[in-house]
Amino acid sequence: MIIRLIILFFLIFLNGFFVASEAALISVRKTHIEDLVRKGVKRAKLVKKALENLNLYISTTQIGSTIASIAIGWVGEPIIHNYLELLFGINISNTNTIAKGIFIATISVVFITIFHLIFGELAPKTAALREPEKHSLFLITPLFIFTKILSPVSQSLNYLVHILLKMAGFKSQPFIQKPYSEQEIKMILSYGHKDGAISQSEIKLINHIFELKHLRGNQIKNTRTTFIKQLDKIIVDIISRKKNKR
């Protein structure tokens, strides 16, 4: 019983590992990782490699979490069975076979699902989404090992998925992080301003840069003057911030 319980907790932990790894890799910013690579952070190199082969690594997390989920149900049912007998002080095996099966199945599904969802899905995924950079660096080494082991299976499944998508009319393209559009950058700047990370003058300066491509030759001179004024405001703002820190 104790060994089965240890195996169950290990499987839930393993499922959480794969779920957190997937969430971290999908949500981590590639620019942050590249900056860490330039600073010489060793694990950042592995994360960068994973981001460049995201299809393979995501397939690994999917295979791992699926196998772990199936094993959790298989190992967990006998444990729930034994605990129910101890809890209610009855020998379920002596009751009607159909009633026993329905009772055990229902209670097992409820308990295993709750534990699985909380500790194997929601908690690790939420943690990884909140701090993707930290979790991607922490989890990348074991994930790299699992990916090496499961690589033949992952590549085979990716090939089958590629064929199915092609038959369905979808274009074959790697799973990559798309660059931000001009509108998305403006939204990010707006959120940064609300959080106090970016000043209004900085937002105006960047917006003027975006406007340059829409200007004609005779309009550039006026924009240049406005651009310089905004730049002066930013310099003054930076100086005042440093003085306040002192």
C-alpha positions in Angstrom: 0.0 0.0 0.0 2.8 2.5 1.0 4.7 1.7 -2.2 1.6 2.2 -4.3 1.0 5.5 -2.6 4.6 6.7 -3.2 4.2 5.7 -6.9 1.0 7.6 -7.1 2.5 10.8 -5.7 5.5 10.4 -8.0 3.2 10.1 -11.0 1.3 13.2 -10.0 4.6 15.0 -9.5 5.8 13.8 -12.9 2.6 14.9 -14.6 3.0 18.3 -13.0 6.5 18.5 -14.3 5.5 18.0 -17.9 2.6 20.4 -17.6 4.7 23.1 -16.0 7.5 22.6 -18.6 5.0 23.0 -21.5 3.5 26.2 -19.9 6.9 27.7 -19.2 8.2 27.1 -22.7 5.2 28.4 -24.5 5.0 31.6 -22.3 8.7 32.5 -21.8 10.0 35.4 -23.8 12.7 34.4 -26.2 14.3 37.9 -25.9 14.9 37.3 -22.2 16.4 33.9 -22.8 18.7 35.3 -25.5 19.8 38.0 -23.1 20.7 35.3 -20.5 22.6 33.4 -23.1 24.7 36.5 -23.8 25.4 36.7 -20.1 26.7 33.1 -20.0 23.9 31.3 -18.2 24.4 27.7 -19.2 20.8 26.5 -18.8 19.6 29.4 -20.9 21.3 27.8 -23.9 19.2 24.7 -23.4 16.1 26.7 -23.2 17.0 28.6 -26.4 17.6 25.2 -28.1 14.1 24.1 -26.8 12.5 27.2 -28.2 14.1 26.6 -31.6 12.7 23.0 -31.6 9.5 23.7 -29.8 7.4 21.1 -31.7 9.7 18.3 -30.4 9.7 19.5 -26.8 6.0 20.1 -26.7 5.4 16.6 -28.1 7.6 15.3 -25.3 5.6 17.1 -22.6 2.3 15.9 -24.2 3.5 12.2 -24.3 4.8 12.4 -20.8 1.7 14.0 -19.3 -0.6 11.5 -21.1 1.3 8.5 -19.9 1.5 9.9 -16.4 -2.3 10.6 -16.4 -3.2 7.1 -17.5 -0.8 5.6 -14.9 -2.3 7.8 -12.2 -5.8 6.3 -12.8 -4.4 2.8 -13.0 -2.4 3.0 -9.8 -4.9 5.2 -7.9 -8.0 3.0 -8.1 -6.7 0.1 -5.9 -5.5 2.7 -3.3 -8.9 4.3 -3.1 -10.5 0.8 -2.9 -8.4 -0.1 0.2 -9.0 3.2 1.9 -12.7 3.0 1.4 -12.8 -0.3 3.2 -10.8 1.1 6.1 -12.9 4.3 6.2 -16.3 2.7 6.3 -15.3 -0.5 8.1 -16.8 -2.7 5.4 -15.5 -5.3 3.1 -16.5 -4.0 -0.3 -15.4 -7.2 -2.0 -18.3 -9.1 -0.2 -21.0 -6.7 -1.6 -22.8 -7.0 -4.9 -20.2 -7.0 -7.7 -22.1 -4.4 -9.9 -22.7 -2.1 -6.9 -19.1 -2.5 -5.8 -17.9 -1.6 -9.3 -20.1 1.5 -9.6 -19.3 2.7 -6.0 -15.5 2.3 -6.4 -15.5 3.8 -9.9 -17.4 6.8 -8.9 -15.4 7.6 -5.7 -12.1 6.8 -7.4 -12.8 9.1 -10.3 -13.8 12.0 -8.0 -10.7 11.6 -5.7 -8.2 10.9 -8.4 -9.5 13.7 -10.6 -9.4 16.3 -7.8 -5.8 15.3 -6.8 -4.8 15.1 -10.5 -6.3 18.5 -11.4 -5.0 20.4 -8.4 -1.5 19.0 -8.0 -0.8 17.6 -11.4 -2.4 20.3 -13.7 -3.6 23.6 -12.2 -0.9 24.3 -9.6 2.1 23.6 -11.7 0.6 25.3 -14.8 -0.3 28.4 -12.8 3.1 28.6 -11.2 4.9 28.2 -14.6 2.7 30.9 -16.3 3.4 33.4 -13.5 7.2 32.9 -13.7 8.0 31.3 -17.0 11.6 32.3 -17.2 12.4 31.0 -13.7 10.6 27.7 -14.3 12.0 27.1 -17.8 15.5 27.5 -16.5 14.8 25.2 -13.5 13.0 22.4 -15.5 15.0 22.4 -18.8 17.7 19.9 -17.8 15.4 17.0 -16.9 13.1 18.0 -19.9 16.1 17.9 -22.2 16.9 14.3 -21.0 13.3 13.2 -21.4 13.2 14.7 -24.9 16.4 12.8 -25.9 14.8 9.5 -24.6 11.4 10.1 -26.2 12.7 11.7 -29.4 11.9 8.7 -31.7 8.4 8.6 -30.5 7.9 12.4 -30.6 9.3 12.7 -34.1 7.0 9.8 -35.3 3.9 11.4 -33.8 4.9 14.8 -35.2 5.2 13.2 -38.6 1.7 11.6 -38.3 0.3 14.9 -37.2 2.0 16.6 -40.1 0.3 14.2 -42.5 -3.2 14.6 -40.9 -2.9 18.4 -41.0 -1.8 18.3 -44.6 -4.8 16.1 -45.5 -7.1 18.6 -43.7 -5.7 21.5 -45.8 -3.4 23.1 -43.2 0.0 24.4 -44.2 3.0 22.7 -42.6 5.0 25.2 -40.5 7.0 24.9 -37.3 5.6 26.0 -34.0 7.4 29.3 -33.4 6.8 32.4 -31.4 5.6 35.0 -33.8 7.1 38.6 -33.6 4.9 41.3 -32.1 3.0 43.5 -34.4 3.0 47.3 -34.2 -0.5 47.3 -32.5 0.6 44.6 -30.0 3.7 46.7 -29.1 1.5 49.7 -28.5 -0.7 47.7 -26.2 2.3 46.4 -24.3 3.5 50.0 -23.9 0.1 51.0 -22.6 0.1 48.2 -20.0 3.6 49.2 -19.0 2.5 52.7 -18.5 -0.4 51.6 -16.3 2.1 49.6 -14.2 4.4 52.6 -13.9 7.2 50.9 -15.8 7.1 53.3 -18.8 6.5 57.0 -18.8 4.0 58.8 -21.1 6.9 60.7 -22.8 8.6 57.4 -23.7 5.3 56.1 -25.2 5.0 59.2 -27.3 8.6 58.9 -28.5 8.1 55.3 -29.7 4.7 56.1 -31.3 6.5 58.9 -33.3 9.0 56.2 -34.5 6.1 54.1 -35.8 4.6 57.2 -37.5 7.8 57.8 -39.6 7.0 55.2 -42.2 3.7 57.0 -43.0 5.3 60.4 -43.5 6.2 62.2 -46.7 9.5 64.2 -47.1 8.0 67.6 -46.3 6.5 66.2 -43.0 9.7 64.7 -41.6 11.2 68.0 -40.6 8.3 68.9 -38.2 8.3 65.3 -36.8 12.0 65.5 -36.2 11.5 68.6 -34.1 8.7 66.9 -32.1 10.9 63.8 -31.8 13.8 65.8 -30.3 11.5 67.5 -27.8 10.2 64.2 -26.6 13.7 62.9 -26.3 14.7 65.9 -24.2 11.7 65.2 -21.9 12.8 61.6 -21.5 16.3 62.6 -20.6 15.0 65.1 -18.0 12.7 62.4 -16.7 15.6 59.9 -16.3 17.7 62.4 -14.5 14.9 63.3 -12.1 14.3 59.6 -11.3 18.0 59.1 -10.5 17.9 62.1 -8.2 14.8 60.8 -6.4 16.5 57.4 -5.9 19.4 59.1 -4.1 
